[in-house]
Amino acid sequence: MKSITINGSQRESVGKKATKALRNAGQVPCVLYGGDQNVHFSAPELAFSKLVYTPNAHTVVIALDNGETYDAVLQDIQFHPVTDRILHIDFYRLFEDKEIAMDIPVHVIGTSKGVLNGGVLRRNRRKLRVKALPKNLPDFLEADITPLKIGNKLYVTALEGEDYTLLHSDNTVVVQIKTARTAIVDADDEDEDELEEGAEGTAATTEGGDAPAAEAPAQE
């Protein structure tokens, strides 16, 4: 998985006054959890743009001015309710031998026959919760919609992998093809129905030889 480096400064004071002063100076107060001790630091708000304002998933390298570096993932972020400025960010430290849970984006690939026939693609899940070792975290998950016809659904089980675990129930729908007013029945489905009907008619005619003739009316 791609990583983004955040250059920051360790915070000595974590009170409300110090936090407010940081924000007024264009800095974002942050906390790194998951180690022996929590690490309080700050970084310029612009430093988080590639991490926050993107649909992609990234790990983070936190590089502090005291020379220490930490591998981490974004855990939580708080925005101002009016201005949408970043108020606070929580990170969780990564360890090579410990699994981590993270939201991974889903990329839809292929061309669905149902969509070509007028169906509507509905994306039920744009991200999926994945648990894996840091080195096995995928950049994204691929959902191939090529075989989907109108009415079909693609379940989370189709996106399973050997190096990670999907933290969703097996009946979780990732994408589906919904019927639209302009949709037409898939041609293959019509052909299959016609073949089945033809086969049934042939069976009824040939099962006992020739088809039985109608009985003549009884003579009085």
C-alpha positions in Angstrom: 0.0 0.0 0.0 1.2 3.5 -0.8 2.4 5.7 2.1 2.2 9.4 2.8 4.8 11.2 4.9 3.5 13.7 7.5 6.2 16.0 8.9 5.2 17.2 12.3 6.3 18.6 15.7 5.9 16.8 19.0 3.6 18.7 21.4 4.7 19.4 24.9 1.5 21.0 26.0 -1.9 19.5 25.3 -4.2 21.9 27.1 -7.1 23.8 25.5 -5.1 27.0 25.2 -2.2 25.3 23.5 -4.5 23.5 21.1 -6.4 26.7 20.2 -3.1 28.5 19.6 -2.0 25.6 17.3 -5.2 25.9 15.2 -4.9 29.7 15.0 -1.4 29.1 13.6 -2.7 26.7 10.9 -1.6 23.6 12.7 -3.7 20.5 13.4 -3.3 18.8 16.8 -2.9 15.0 16.5 -2.5 12.0 18.7 -0.8 8.7 17.8 -2.3 5.7 19.7 -1.2 2.1 19.8 2.3 2.2 21.4 3.5 2.1 24.9 2.6 5.7 25.2 0.4 8.0 23.2 2.4 10.5 21.1 1.0 14.1 20.8 2.1 16.1 17.8 1.0 18.7 15.3 1.4 19.3 11.6 0.3 22.0 9.1 -3.3 21.5 7.8 -2.1 21.4 4.2 0.1 18.4 5.0 -3.1 16.2 5.3 -4.7 17.1 2.0 -3.4 14.1 0.1 -4.4 11.8 3.0 -7.9 13.2 3.8 -9.3 14.5 0.6 -8.9 11.4 -1.5 -11.0 8.2 -2.1 -7.8 6.1 -2.0 -6.4 4.4 1.1 -2.9 5.1 2.4 -0.7 4.3 5.3 1.2 7.2 7.0 4.8 7.8 8.0 4.8 10.3 10.8 8.2 12.1 10.9 8.7 14.3 13.9 11.2 17.1 14.3 13.0 15.2 17.1 14.1 12.5 14.6 11.5 9.9 15.5 9.3 8.2 12.9 6.2 6.1 13.2 4.2 4.0 10.7 0.5 4.6 11.2 -3.0 4.7 9.7 -5.7 7.3 10.0 -8.2 6.3 12.7 -10.5 9.3 13.2 -10.8 12.9 12.1 -12.8 15.8 13.3 -14.0 18.7 11.2 -15.4 22.1 12.1 -19.2 21.9 11.7 -19.3 25.2 9.8 -16.0 25.8 8.1 -15.1 22.1 7.5 -11.5 22.8 8.7 -9.7 19.9 10.3 -9.8 20.2 14.1 -8.2 17.1 15.2 -6.8 13.8 13.9 -6.2 10.4 15.6 -3.7 7.9 14.2 -3.1 4.3 15.1 0.5 2.9 15.1 1.4 0.0 12.8 3.5 -2.9 13.8 4.8 -5.4 11.2 3.6 -8.5 13.2 0.2 -7.1 14.2 -2.9 -7.1 12.0 -4.8 -3.9 11.4 -8.3 -3.2 10.3 -8.8 -0.5 7.6 -11.4 0.7 5.1 -10.3 -0.2 1.6 -11.9 1.3 -1.5 -13.7 -0.9 -4.1 -12.9 -0.4 -7.7 -15.6 -1.6 -10.2 -14.1 -3.2 -13.4 -15.7 -4.8 -16.5 -18.8 -4.1 -18.5 -22.0 -5.6 -17.2 -24.4 -7.2 -19.7 -27.3 -6.0 -17.6 -26.1 -2.4 -17.8 -25.8 -2.7 -21.6 -29.4 -3.8 -21.7 -30.6 -0.8 -19.7 -30.1 -1.9 -16.2 -28.8 0.4 -13.5 -25.6 -0.3 -11.6 -26.0 0.3 -7.8 -22.9 0.5 -5.7 -23.9 -0.7 -2.2 -20.4 -0.6 -0.8 -17.7 1.8 -2.0 -15.3 0.7 0.8 -14.9 -2.5 2.7 -13.4 -3.2 6.1 -10.2 -5.3 5.7 -8.0 -6.9 8.3 -4.5 -7.8 7.5 -0.8 -7.4 8.3 0.4 -3.9 7.2 2.4 -5.4 4.3 -0.7 -7.3 3.0 -3.1 -4.4 3.0 -4.3 -3.9 -0.6 -4.5 -0.5 -2.2 -8.0 -1.4 -3.4 -10.4 -4.3 -4.0 -11.6 -5.2 -7.5 -15.3 -5.9 -8.2 -15.7 -7.5 -11.6 -19.3 -6.8 -12.8 -18.8 -8.5 -16.3 -21.0 -11.5 -15.6 -23.8 -9.6 -13.9 -27.2 -9.5 -15.6 -30.3 -7.5 -14.7 -31.3 -8.5 -11.1 -27.9 -10.1 -10.3 -25.9 -9.1 -7.2 -22.2 -9.4 -6.4 -21.5 -10.4 -2.9 -18.5 -9.7 -0.7 -17.4 -13.3 -0.9 -16.3 -12.6 -4.6 -13.7 -10.2 -3.3 -12.0 -12.5 -0.8 -8.2 -12.9 -0.8 -5.6 -15.2 0.8 -3.6 -12.3 2.5 -6.5 -10.5 4.1 -9.8 -11.0 5.8 -13.0 -9.1 4.9 -14.9 -8.0 8.1 -18.4 -8.4 6.6 -21.0 -11.1 6.6 -21.1 -13.3 3.5 -24.5 -11.9 2.4 -23.1 -8.3 2.1 -23.9 -7.0 -1.3 -21.1 -4.9 -2.9 -22.9 -4.0 -6.2 -26.1 -5.0 -8.0 -27.8 -4.5 -11.3 -31.3 -3.0 -10.8 -34.1 -3.1 -13.3 -35.0 0.2 -15.1 -38.0 1.1 -17.2 -35.9 1.2 -20.3 -34.3 -2.2 -19.6 -34.8 -5.1 -22.0 -34.6 -8.8 -21.2 -31.1 -10.3 -21.7 -31.1 -12.0 -25.1 -29.3 -15.0 -23.7 -32.1 -15.5 -21.1 -34.7 -15.5 -23.9 -32.7 -18.0 -25.9 -32.3 -20.2 -22.9 -36.1 -20.1 -22.2 -36.9 -20.9 -25.9 -34.4 -23.9 -25.8 -36.0 -25.2 -22.6 -39.5 -24.9 -24.0 -38.4 -26.6 -27.3 -36.8 -29.4 -25.3 -39.9 -30.0 -23.3 -42.1 -30.1 -26.4 -39.7 -32.6 -28.1 -39.7 -34.8 -25.0 -43.5 -34.9 -24.9 -43.6 -36.0 -28.5 -40.9 -38.6 -28.6 -41.0 -40.1 -25.1 -43.5 -42.8 -26.1 -42.9 -42.8 -29.8 -45.4 -40.8 -32.0 -47.7 -38.4 -30.3 -51.0 -40.2 -29.4 -53.9 -39.5 -31.8 -57.2 -38.2 -30.7 -59.8 -40.9 -30.0 -62.7 -41.3 -32.6 -66.2 -40.7 -31.2 -68.0 -43.9 -30.1 -70.5 -45.3 -32.5 -74.0 -45.7 -31.1 
